[in-house]
Amino acid sequence: MAGLSPSGGINVFWHEGMLKHDTGNGVFDTGMDPGFLDVLEKHPENSERLRNMVSILKRGPISPYISWHSGTPALISHLLSFHTPEYINELVQADRDGGKELCSGTFLNPGSWDAALLAAGTALSAMKHILDGHGKIAYALVRPPGHHAQPGQADGYCFLNNAGLAVQLALNSGCAKVAVIDIDVHYGNGTAEGFYHSDKVLTISLHMNHGSWGPSHPQSGSVDEIGEGEGFGYNLNIPLPNGTGDQGYAYAMNQLVVPAIQKYEPEMMVLVVGQDSSAFDPNGRQCLTMEGYREIGQIVRKLADKYSDGRLLIVQEGGYQVTYSAYCLHATLEGVLNLPSPLLSDPIAYYPEDELMTTKVIDAIKKFQNSTAPFLKGG
């Protein structure tokens, strides 16, 4: 299905085989049946969320701007650019054994491994499309998500780090510097861990201040997790207070993200998107609406145009309210397209925002980062 020319639209990479990852039912994401509930809900990371994202891009008002491409599975050799052989062998064995709960809420069931390979390969295909000069903007519409997957372990519904693999492909293809901006409501700890000792990748994560959640997620996402060795100063965490909404996120983008990108001057940009930072998501406590996502998309597009010759890869992560996540995705891509006016109105959002606390937190983060990260000093 073709849309506008690649230079004027977004190249979406997708494969329906990713819908075959069945995460089951239970109490939220536990897979547990307590025996006293008549209705067990689907695991939040279920196929319905992506079905709505696909359909809104195919039949929503943004559809003329979309060009569709089929993703392909990653090979094991591709995975080893980011993940350890021991970890990949663990995943392969879990699949052969018929499945395994790798960590809390993260179930590798029959069909999950094939879907994970498709997700990783689809992200790689989207990045290669940009690297080969076939288009400036590509969106990897993938599941299972990936940004919590560390080089040696699964975490937070994630098996393979789709964005991290794509970033490594860009580095291996000659990009000297890549910037990752992660707006999922949870800390992109896996991506950060993969490049924690490198100055070739600037990882920036805007997330709610949730801290560590156990052995699979030892990182806290705090401001002082700033990188090590050559990577010192190149992992910028922006833990935002619960309830941060459109104005707070815009302030964080303009005060923290934009100056960092201006100083870093990346040759490639990656926007890691999760709609779980919306006001209605069951897995987050932030208050973004379509308007906020649209503005983030606009800001990132301007940065890509100025610093990376317009080259921008977008990788899908969380977002668990099956209706509003699709709407917020639509708004994000509207912003990336830099359209003169919204194509789609917000059907439900009204949320009064008190940004005073958020502003104070962001100002404090800015002071810390500017005095700690060598490449930001004097900013």
C-alpha positions in Angstrom: 0.0 0.0 0.0 1.6 3.2 -1.1 1.2 6.7 0.3 2.9 10.0 -0.5 6.5 9.9 -1.7 9.0 8.8 1.0 10.4 12.3 1.3 7.0 13.7 2.2 5.6 11.0 4.4 6.5 8.2 6.9 7.6 4.7 5.9 5.9 2.3 8.3 7.5 -1.2 8.7 5.1 -3.8 10.0 4.4 -7.6 9.9 1.2 -9.2 11.2 3.2 -12.2 12.5 4.0 -10.0 15.6 0.3 -10.4 16.6 1.0 -14.1 17.4 2.8 -13.2 20.6 0.1 -14.3 23.1 0.7 -12.9 26.6 -2.3 -14.5 28.1 -4.9 -13.4 30.8 -4.8 -12.9 34.5 -4.6 -10.2 37.1 -3.1 -7.3 35.1 0.3 -8.6 33.9 0.9 -11.4 36.4 -0.8 -14.3 34.5 -2.3 -15.2 37.8 -5.9 -16.5 38.3 -6.8 -15.9 42.0 -9.9 -18.0 41.6 -12.4 -15.4 42.7 -12.7 -13.2 39.7 -15.2 -13.9 37.0 -13.4 -11.7 34.4 -9.6 -12.0 33.9 -8.2 -9.2 31.8 -5.8 -9.6 29.0 -2.1 -8.9 29.7 -1.6 -5.2 29.0 0.9 -6.0 26.2 -1.5 -7.7 24.0 -2.1 -7.8 20.2 -5.2 -5.6 20.3 -3.1 -2.5 21.0 -1.1 -2.9 17.8 -4.2 -3.9 15.8 -5.6 -0.5 16.6 -2.3 1.3 15.8 -2.2 -0.4 12.4 -5.8 0.4 11.6 -5.7 4.0 12.6 -2.7 4.5 10.3 -4.4 2.6 7.5 -7.9 4.2 7.8 -7.4 7.4 9.8 -6.8 10.8 8.3 -3.0 10.3 8.3 -3.2 7.4 5.9 -2.3 9.4 2.7 1.0 10.2 4.4 1.9 6.6 5.1 3.9 4.1 3.0 3.7 0.5 4.1 6.6 -2.0 4.1 6.9 -5.5 5.3 9.3 -6.4 8.1 11.4 -9.5 8.0 12.8 -11.7 10.9 16.2 -11.0 12.4 18.9 -13.6 12.2 20.6 -14.8 15.3 23.8 -13.2 14.0 22.0 -9.8 13.9 21.0 -10.2 17.6 24.6 -10.6 18.7 25.5 -7.0 17.8 23.7 -6.0 21.0 22.9 -9.1 23.1 25.2 -11.7 24.6 25.4 -15.3 23.1 24.4 -16.7 26.5 21.2 -14.7 26.7 20.2 -15.5 23.1 20.8 -19.2 23.8 18.5 -18.9 26.9 15.7 -17.4 24.7 16.2 -20.1 22.0 16.1 -22.8 24.7 13.0 -21.3 26.4 11.2 -21.4 23.0 12.2 -25.0 22.4 11.0 -25.9 25.9 7.5 -24.5 25.1 7.9 -21.2 26.9 9.0 -19.5 30.1 8.3 -16.6 32.4 11.6 -14.9 32.0 10.9 -12.3 34.7 7.8 -10.7 36.3 5.1 -10.2 33.7 7.4 -11.2 30.8 6.1 -14.4 29.2 7.8 -16.1 26.3 5.0 -18.4 25.1 4.7 -20.5 21.9 4.9 -18.0 19.0 6.6 -15.3 21.1 10.1 -16.0 19.9 9.1 -15.8 16.2 7.3 -12.5 17.0 10.4 -11.2 18.8 12.6 -12.0 15.8 10.1 -10.2 13.6 10.1 -7.2 15.8 13.9 -7.0 15.9 14.1 -7.6 12.1 11.4 -5.0 11.4 13.3 -2.4 13.4 16.5 -3.3 11.5 14.7 -3.1 8.1 13.3 0.3 9.0 16.8 1.6 9.9 18.3 0.1 6.8 15.7 1.8 4.7 17.0 5.1 6.0 20.7 4.2 5.8 20.3 3.1 2.2 18.8 6.5 1.3 15.3 5.2 0.4 13.5 7.6 2.8 14.3 10.0 5.6 11.7 8.9 8.2 10.7 5.4 9.1 8.6 4.0 11.9 9.0 0.4 13.2 5.6 -0.6 14.4 6.7 -3.6 16.5 5.9 -5.9 19.4 7.0 -7.4 21.7 8.5 -4.1 22.8 12.3 -3.8 23.4 13.7 -0.9 25.3 13.9 -2.7 28.7 15.8 -5.7 27.2 19.4 -5.4 28.3 22.4 -7.1 26.6 22.1 -10.1 28.9 18.5 -10.3 30.3 14.8 -9.7 29.6 12.8 -7.1 31.4 9.5 -5.4 31.4 7.7 -7.4 28.6 10.8 -7.1 26.4 13.0 -9.9 25.0 15.1 -8.2 22.3 16.1 -4.5 22.2 14.7 -3.5 18.9 15.9 0.1 19.1 19.3 -0.8 20.4 19.8 -3.3 17.5 18.8 -0.5 15.0 21.2 2.0 16.7 24.1 -0.6 16.5 23.3 -1.1 12.8 23.6 2.7 12.2 27.0 2.7 14.0 28.2 -0.3 12.1 27.1 1.4 8.8 29.3 4.5 9.4 27.2 6.8 11.6 29.6 8.5 14.0 27.0 9.6 16.5 23.4 8.5 17.2 20.9 10.2 19.6 18.1 8.2 21.2 15.1 10.1 22.7 12.8 7.7 24.7 9.4 9.1 25.7 7.9 5.8 27.0 6.7 6.3 30.5 9.3 3.8 31.8 13.0 4.3 31.8 14.7 2.9 28.7 17.1 1.0 30.8 18.0 -1.7 28.3 19.0 0.8 25.6 20.9 2.8 28.2 22.7 -0.3 29.5 23.8 -1.3 26.0 25.5 2.0 25.3 26.4 3.0 28.8 30.2 3.1 28.1 30.0 4.7 24.7 30.1 8.3 23.6 28.9 7.3 20.2 25.3 7.1 21.4 23.5 9.8 23.4 20.6 8.2 25.3 18.0 10.5 26.7 15.0 9.1 28.6 12.0 11.0 29.8 10.1 8.8 32.3 8.1 8.7 35.4 10.2 8.5 38.6 9.5 4.8 39.2 12.9 3.6 40.4 14.1 0.0 40.2 11.5 -2.7 40.1 13.6 -5.8 40.9 16.4 -8.0 39.7 15.5 -7.7 36.0 15.5 -3.9 36.3 18.3 -2.9 38.7 18.7 0.6 37.2 16.8 3.4 38.9 16.5 5.8 36.1 17.9 8.6 38.3 19.8 11.6 37.1 23.1 10.3 38.5 23.0 7.2 36.2 24.9 9.3 33.6 27.2 6.8 31.9 30.6 5.4 32.6 34.1 5.5 31.0 33.9 7.0 27.5 30.2 7.2 28.0 30.3 9.4 31.0 27.8 12.2 30.5 26.1 10.6 27.5 23.2 8.9 29.3 20.7 11.7 30.3 17.9 10.6 32.5 14.9 12.9 33.0 12.7 11.4 35.8 9.5 13.4 35.8 7.0 13.7 38.7 3.8 11.7 38.5 1.1 13.7 36.7 3.5 15.5 34.3 1.4 16.6 31.3 1.7 18.4 28.0 3.2 21.6 29.3 5.7 19.8 31.6 6.9 17.5 28.8 7.2 20.4 26.4 9.3 22.2 29.1 11.5 19.2 29.5 12.0 18.8 25.8 12.9 22.5 25.3 15.0 22.9 28.4 16.9 19.6 28.4 16.5 17.6 25.2 16.9 20.3 22.6 20.1 21.8 24.1 21.6 18.3 24.5 21.0 17.5 20.8 22.3 20.9 19.8 25.6 20.2 21.6 25.8 16.5 20.5 25.0 17.1 16.8 24.0 13.5 16.0 24.1 12.0 12.4 21.1 9.8 13.1 18.1 10.3 15.5 15.9 7.6 17.0 12.6 8.4 18.7 11.5 5.6 21.0 7.7 6.1 21.5 5.4 4.7 24.2 1.9 6.0 24.6 1.9 4.7 28.2 2.8 8.3 29.2 -0.8 9.3 28.3 -3.3 10.5 30.8 -5.4 7.3 30.4 -2.8 4.5 30.4 -3.1 1.8 33.0 0.6 1.3 33.2 1.8 4.9 33.8 1.0 7.9 35.9 1.7 10.7 33.5 -0.8 13.0 31.8 0.2 13.5 28.2 -2.7 14.1 25.7 -2.7 14.1 21.9 -1.6 17.7 22.0 1.5 16.9 24.0 2.5 14.0 21.8 2.0 16.1 18.7 4.3 18.8 20.1 7.0 16.2 21.0 6.8 15.0 17.4 7.2 18.5 16.0 10.2 19.2 18.3 12.0 16.0 17.3 11.3 16.5 13.6 12.9 20.0 13.8 16.0 18.5 15.5 16.3 15.8 12.9 16.0 18.3 10.1 18.7 20.5 11.6 21.2 17.9 12.8 20.7 14.5 11.1 19.7 15.6 7.6 16.1 14.8 8.4 17.0 11.1 9.2 14.7 9.8 11.9 13.8 6.3 13.0 10.8 5.9 15.3 10.5 2.7 17.3 7.3 1.6 19.0 7.4 0.5 22.7 4.6 0.7 25.3 1.1 2.1 25.3 -1.6 -0.1 26.8 -4.9 1.8 26.6 -6.0 0.2 23.3 -8.0 3.2 22.1 -6.2 6.2 23.3 -2.7 4.8 22.5 -3.7 4.6 18.8 -4.9 8.2 18.9 -1.7 9.4 20.6 0.4 7.5 18.0 -1.6 9.3 15.3 -0.9 12.7 17.0 2.8 11.9 17.4 3.2 11.1 13.7 1.2 14.3 12.8 3.8 16.2 14.7 6.7 14.4 13.0 5.1 15.3 9.7 5.0 18.9 10.8 1.5 19.4 9.5 0.0 22.9 9.7 -3.0 21.8 11.7 -4.2 18.6 13.5 -5.8 16.0 11.4 -7.6 14.3 14.3 -9.3 15.8 17.3 -8.9 14.4 20.8 -12.0 12.4 21.7 -11.5 12.3 25.5 -8.7 14.4 26.8 -9.3 17.0 29.4 -6.9 17.1 32.2 -6.0 20.2 34.3 -2.2 20.4 34.7 -0.3 22.0 37.5 3.2 22.2 36.0 4.8 24.1 39.0 6.4 21.0 40.6 7.5 19.6 37.2 9.2 22.9 36.3 11.2 22.9 39.5 12.3 19.3 39.0 13.3 20.0 35.4 15.3 23.1 36.4 17.1 21.0 39.0 17.9 18.3 36.5 19.2 20.9 34.1 21.5 22.3 36.7 22.9 18.8 37.6 23.4 17.7 34.0 25.0 21.0 32.9 27.5 20.8 35.7 28.2 17.0 35.4 28.1 15.9 31.7 31.3 17.2 30.1 29.8 17.8 26.7 27.0 20.0 28.3 29.2 22.1 30.6 28.8 25.7 30.0 25.4 25.2 28.5 
